[in-house]
Amino acid sequence: MWWVKLIVVILLLAAVISLGRALISLVKDQGKEGKTMRALAWRVGFSVAVFLFIILSMYMGWVQPHDVNPTLRYGEPIDAGEVAPARQGE
């Protein structure tokens, strides 16, 4: 659902904008008037809203969570005796 992604992106942008406002307030006023704390509190609020909205979206079935399947590699089953390939540089 495209609108779920849109809401998440808007909330994340709001958190970033709030973080920027806190930085500007901190640099200009050295945090004396409490604007920095207020902006940071808004940022935390937006971040919590994103988390709760994603949980609600999964609960309502609007988005489907997916995970990494540890029994498959590139879509093929992994043999129990198979050794993982060495990484380059090790």
N, CA, C and O of each residue as an XYZ file, in Angstrom:
360
protein
N       0.847     -1.183      0.000
C       0.000      0.000      0.000
C       0.889      1.242      0.000
O       1.685      1.459      0.914
N       0.739      2.021     -1.011
C       1.604      3.184     -1.202
C       1.393      4.232     -0.124
O       2.333      4.943      0.231
N       0.197      4.344      0.398
C      -0.067      5.399      1.379
C       0.605      5.104      2.722
O       0.921      6.035      3.463
N       0.824      3.844      3.044
C       1.540      3.507      4.280
C       2.983      3.991      4.173
O       3.520      4.586      5.107
N       3.603      3.726      3.021
C       4.976      4.182      2.793
C       5.044      5.710      2.834
O       5.987      6.283      3.380
N       4.043      6.356      2.256
C       4.013      7.823      2.249
C       3.941      8.378      3.670
O       4.647      9.332      3.997
N       3.104      7.797      4.505
C       2.980      8.262      5.888
C       4.296      8.052      6.637
O       4.731      8.933      7.378
N       4.925      6.908      6.451
C       6.201      6.641      7.125
C       7.259      7.637      6.668
O       8.006      8.169      7.489
N       7.328      7.891      5.364
C       8.318      8.843      4.842
C       8.053     10.244      5.383
O       8.998     10.945      5.744
N       6.813     10.663      5.448
C       6.473     11.995      5.979
C       6.875     12.102      7.445
O       7.442     13.113      7.859
N       6.587     11.067      8.234
C       6.965     11.102      9.655
C       8.477     11.114      9.837
O       8.989     11.803     10.719
N       9.199     10.352      9.005
C      10.655     10.360      9.101
C      11.228     11.716      8.685
O      12.173     12.206      9.305
N      10.663     12.321      7.643
C      11.105     13.666      7.243
C      10.830     14.682      8.347
O      11.644     15.572      8.594
N       9.691     14.548      9.007
C       9.381     15.449     10.113
C      10.395     15.287     11.242
O      10.786     16.270     11.872
N      10.825     14.045     11.502
C      11.832     13.812     12.541
C      13.159     14.451     12.155
O      13.824     15.047     13.002
N      13.553     14.336     10.890
C      14.813     14.929     10.434
C      14.736     16.450     10.483
O      15.697     17.100     10.892
N      13.611     17.025     10.075
C      13.439     18.483     10.122
C      13.494     18.965     11.571
O      14.111     19.989     11.865
N      12.857     18.236     12.463
C      12.898     18.600     13.877
C      14.317     18.528     14.425
O      14.718     19.366     15.232
N      15.071     17.536     13.990
C      16.465     17.421     14.412
C      17.279     18.610     13.902
O      18.131     19.140     14.616
N      17.009     19.024     12.664
C      17.679     20.202     12.116
C      17.320     21.466     12.877
O      18.178     22.309     13.138
N      16.052     21.595     13.230
C      15.635     22.769     14.011
C      16.327     22.794     15.367
O      16.693     23.862     15.860
N      16.509     21.622     15.973
C      17.210     21.558     17.255
C      18.662     21.978     17.089
O      19.206     22.673     17.948
N      19.294     21.568     15.998
C      20.683     21.946     15.748
C      20.804     23.451     15.552
O      21.704     24.082     16.108
N      19.906     24.025     14.767
C      19.939     25.476     14.536
C      19.715     26.228     15.845
O      20.393     27.215     16.129
N      18.766     25.755     16.632
C      18.488     26.401     17.917
C      19.694     26.293     18.846
O      20.015     27.242     19.561
N      20.349     25.161     18.838
C      21.511     24.965     19.698
C      22.655     25.874     19.280
O      23.345     26.436     20.130
N      22.862     26.024     17.974
C      23.961     26.846     17.483
C      23.677     28.335     17.706
O      24.564     29.084     18.115
N      22.444     28.757     17.437
C      22.109     30.186     17.562
C      22.004     30.639     19.016
O      22.608     31.638     19.407
N      21.236     29.902     19.807
C      20.927     30.352     21.173
C      21.690     29.594     22.250
O      21.508     29.872     23.436
N      22.525     28.658     21.875
C      23.225     27.790     22.805
C      22.251     27.050     23.733
O      22.612     26.698     24.856
N      21.035     26.818     23.272
C      20.059     26.033     24.024
C      19.496     26.725     25.245
O      19.026     26.052     26.163
N      19.527     28.055     25.291
C      19.108     28.769     26.505
C      17.593     28.819     26.674
O      17.105     28.747     27.803
N      16.847     28.938     25.601
C      15.404     29.155     25.728
C      14.586     27.871     25.767
O      13.361     27.941     25.867
N      15.200     26.733     25.693
C      14.460     25.477     25.726
C      13.948     25.035     24.369
O      13.273     24.010     24.269
N      14.258     25.793     23.317
C      13.807     25.411     21.982
C      14.474     24.115     21.529
O      13.869     23.303     20.830
N      15.711     23.937     21.931
C      16.446     22.726     21.542
C      15.777     21.497     22.139
O      15.556     20.508     21.440
N      15.457     21.552     23.412
C      14.816     20.405     24.062
C      13.439     20.143     23.481
O      13.047     18.987     23.316
N      12.706     21.188     23.171
C      11.384     21.029     22.590
C      11.480     20.363     21.214
O      10.698     19.466     20.898
N      12.448     20.808     20.395
C      12.621     20.225     19.062
C      13.063     18.765     19.156
O      12.610     17.927     18.376
N      13.940     18.461     20.103
C      14.364     17.073     20.277
C      13.219     16.199     20.789
O      13.110     15.031     20.416
N      12.378     16.758     21.633
C      11.211     16.013     22.111
C      10.258     15.709     20.951
O       9.699     14.615     20.877
N      10.075     16.671     20.051
C       9.260     16.432     18.856
C       9.868     15.330     17.997
O       9.148     14.492     17.453
N      11.209     15.331     17.873
C      11.875     14.309     17.067
C      11.637     12.924     17.650
O      11.352     11.974     16.921
N      11.755     12.816     18.962
C      11.493     11.534     19.616
C      10.039     11.131     19.405
O       9.747      9.962     19.154
N       9.138     12.086     19.506
C       7.720     11.808     19.277
C       7.444     11.299     17.873
O       6.679     10.351     17.692
N       8.068     11.929     16.870
C       7.887     11.476     15.492
C       8.458     10.074     15.302
O       7.861      9.252     14.607
N       9.602      9.798     15.910
C      10.215      8.473     15.785
C       9.333      7.401     16.434
O       9.166      6.315     15.879
N       8.783      7.700     17.581
C       7.868      6.767     18.238
C       6.614      6.568     17.389
O       6.099      5.454     17.290
N       6.125      7.641     16.780
C       4.945      7.541     15.916
C       5.224      6.636     14.718
O       4.361      5.850     14.327
N       6.410      6.735     14.136
C       6.773      5.858     13.019
C       6.763      4.406     13.478
O       6.184      3.547     12.812
N       7.395      4.131     14.605
C       7.457      2.762     15.119
C       6.052      2.214     15.377
O       5.729      1.103     14.956
N       5.225      2.987     16.064
C       3.876      2.520     16.371
C       3.032      2.360     15.114
O       2.218      1.441     15.028
N       3.219      3.247     14.136
C       2.460      3.133     12.894
C       2.866      1.878     12.117
O       2.016      1.223     11.513
N       4.149      1.545     12.129
C       4.591      0.328     11.445
C       4.018     -0.903     12.143
O       3.576     -1.840     11.479
N       4.022     -0.910     13.468
C       3.431     -2.031     14.218
C       1.938     -2.141     13.908
O       1.440     -3.240     13.664
N       1.217     -1.016     13.913
C      -0.210     -1.010     13.589
C      -0.437     -1.504     12.165
O      -1.372     -2.265     11.915
N       0.406     -1.078     11.235
C       0.265     -1.492      9.840
C       0.436     -3.002      9.686
O      -0.279     -3.640      8.913
N       1.388     -3.567     10.427
C       1.572     -5.020     10.371
C       0.371     -5.735     10.989
O      -0.090     -6.752     10.469
N      -0.131     -5.199     12.098
C      -1.275     -5.809     12.776
C      -2.528     -5.774     11.895
O      -3.288     -6.741     11.852
N      -2.734     -4.661     11.199
C      -3.915     -4.499     10.350
C      -3.770     -5.205      9.001
O      -4.743     -5.330      8.257
N      -2.561     -5.665      8.687
C      -2.347     -6.359      7.428
C      -2.060     -5.441      6.255
O      -2.101     -5.877      5.105
N      -1.771     -4.178      6.528
C      -1.469     -3.238      5.445
C      -0.097     -3.493      4.849
O       0.118     -3.261      3.659
N       0.838     -3.973      5.671
C       2.172     -4.350      5.207
C       2.458     -5.758      5.717
O       1.968     -6.167      6.770
N       3.255     -6.484      4.954
C       3.628     -7.835      5.336
C       5.105     -7.858      5.700
O       5.953     -7.570      4.856
N       5.423     -8.195      6.940
C       6.835     -8.282      7.300
C       7.478     -9.487      6.621
O       6.828    -10.505      6.383
N       8.743     -9.353      6.321
C       9.481    -10.488      5.773
C      10.806    -10.564      6.512
O      11.292     -9.572      7.053
N      11.373    -11.749      6.524
C      12.607    -11.920      7.268
C      13.603    -12.689      6.403
O      13.275    -13.187      5.327
N      14.792    -12.763      6.897
C      15.821    -13.530      6.224
C      15.639    -14.979      6.640
O      15.591    -15.284      7.831
N      15.538    -15.864      5.675
C      15.359    -17.272      5.973
C      16.736    -17.912      6.119
O      17.476    -17.996      5.139
N      17.097    -18.367      7.319
C      18.437    -18.913      7.525
C      18.648    -20.282      6.881
O      19.771    -20.785      6.867
N      17.592    -20.893      6.350
C      17.739    -22.209      5.725
C      17.928    -22.120      4.218
O      18.109    -23.146      3.562
N      17.891    -20.917      3.654
C      18.050    -20.742      2.212
C      19.221    -19.820      1.913
O      19.490    -18.877      2.657
N      19.912    -20.103      0.820
C      20.942    -19.202      0.316
C      20.671    -19.040     -1.177
O      20.720    -20.012     -1.930
N      20.390    -17.826     -1.596
C      20.038    -17.521     -2.989
C      18.849    -18.353     -3.456
O      18.771    -18.748     -4.619
N      17.926    -18.614     -2.534
C      16.720    -19.350     -2.868
C      16.880    -20.857     -2.869
O      15.907    -21.575     -3.102
N      18.080    -21.357     -2.615
C      18.352    -22.793     -2.599
C      18.563    -23.250     -1.155
O      19.155    -22.519     -0.361
N      18.090    -24.441     -0.804
C      18.310    -24.959      0.561
C      19.794    -25.142      0.853
O      20.570    -25.521     -0.025
N      20.177    -24.868      2.090
C      21.555    -25.018      2.526
C      21.713    -26.402      3.118
O      20.927    -26.813      3.972
N      22.741    -27.131      2.660
C      23.032    -28.446      3.238
C      23.625    -28.257      4.631
O      24.334    -27.283      4.882
N      23.335    -29.188      5.531
C      23.816    -29.087      6.909
C      25.336    -29.152      6.979
O      25.933    -28.497      7.834
N      25.986    -29.929      6.096
C      27.432    -30.079      6.142
C      28.184    -29.043      5.316
O      29.415    -29.040      5.293
N      27.464    -28.181      4.649
C      28.099    -27.194      3.773
C      28.754    -26.088      4.592
O      28.186    -25.612      5.574
N      29.923    -25.693      4.190
C      30.661    -24.634      4.855
C      30.442    -23.347      4.069
O      30.468    -23.346      2.838
N      30.227    -22.267      4.785
C      30.015    -20.984      4.125
C      31.301    -20.574      3.403
O      32.398    -20.824      3.901
N      31.168    -19.947      2.232
C      32.363    -19.512      1.496
C      33.113    -18.444      2.282
O      32.514    -17.605      2.954
N      34.447    -18.497      2.180
C      35.281    -17.518      2.892
C      35.122    -16.142      2.270
O      34.949    -16.008      1.059
N      35.182    -15.137      3.104
C      35.116    -13.754      2.619
C      36.460    -13.331      2.075
O      37.502    -13.807      2.525
N      36.435    -12.450      1.118
C      37.684    -11.951      0.577
C      38.348    -11.053      1.609
O      37.676    -10.290      2.302
N      39.654    -11.146      1.708
C      40.387    -10.299      2.644
C      40.598    -10.942      4.000
O      41.223    -10.342      4.874
N      40.096    -12.138      4.192
C      40.286    -12.811      5.491
C      41.411    -13.804      5.401
O      41.727    -14.471      6.387
